[in-house]
Amino acid sequence: MNPTMMVLALATGAAPAVEERRPPLDRPASTMTGSEIKAYNVGLAPTHPDFIKCRKIEEIGSLVKKARVCHTNDEWKKLWVQGNQDSRDTLDHFTSKASSCSPMGPC
């Protein structure tokens, strides 16, 4: 935020933005090269929601092949929340099925 905007924000009583967000990526982060990701991350703290992090995930059926998956911290958080919700939904679904079974009848 430039000094003029900060003075204007303080004069109007609005709080200045603590962290400025970057515009959304025009393509998936996993398709970016390492140098493009480094250039994008310049000036961002590793905990910033727009900071891109990559992980290597082993591909099933291969002993050596790994896939590089990259997302912003905000996207990783959403994926984590969705994965946890899916797990809870699955557990609830099968728990309710097991409790409705009778010992002598079909489930």
N, C-alpha and C positions, 0 to 999 in steps of 0.2 A: 504494500500500500504506500503510495507516495505521500510526502509530507502534507500537500494540499488536501488530499482526501482524508488524512488522519485528523487535521485541524477541523475540517468540515464535520467529520463524524463526531468529534468531541464536542463541537459547538452545538450540534443538534441533539446531543445526548445519546447517540447510537454508539454502541461498543464496537471498536475496531475488530476486524476478523483476526482471530488468533492464528489460524492456519489457512492459507489460501489454497483453494482446490485448483487442480489443473483440469483442462478440458478433457472429456472422455477420449480414450484412444480410438483411432479410426480403424484399427484392426486388432485381433487378439494378441495379447502380449506374448504368447507362446510362439508366434510367427516372427517376432522381432529378433534381431541378432543381439549378441552380447553387448556389442558396442552401442547399439541403439538404446538398449535398456540402461546402460551406464549413462549415456547422454541424457536420457529422460529423467533419471534419478538424481542428477546433479542438483544440489541445493535442497534436497528433501531429506528429512530425518528418516532413519530406518523404521520409525514407528508411524510415520505419516500415512494417512489412508490411501494416498495415490502412489506410494513407493512400490515399485514392482519387485517381487521376490520370485525366484525360480527354484523348483525342486526337481530332483530326478526320481522318477518312479519306475521300478522294475516292471518290465512287461511279462505277463504271465506266459509261460511256455518257453522262455528264453533264459539262459543262464547269464548272458552278458548284456543283452540289449536293454537299454533304459530310455524312457521317454522324458524329455524336458518339458515341464509344465510351469508356465509363468502366469501370475495374476497379481493384481494390486493387493495391498493389505486389506482393503475394503472387500474385494471379491473373495479373498481367502476366508475372511470372516463370514461372509454370506454362505459360502460353500460349507463351512464348518457347521454353521447353524442349521442349514438344510439337511446335512448328513445326520446330525443328532436328532432332528425332528423325524426323519425317515426311520431311524432306528427305534425311536419311541413308538411311532405308529405301527411298525411291524410287531414289536413286542406286545403292544396293546391288542392288536388283531389276533395273535396266536394265544394270548392269555385268555381272552374272552372265549375263544373256541374251546380251549381245554377245560374251562370251568363249566361249559354247557354240556359236556359229555357225561353220560351216566355210566356207571360201571357195567351194567348189563345190556346197554343199548348202543346203537351206532352213534358215531359223532357227526 
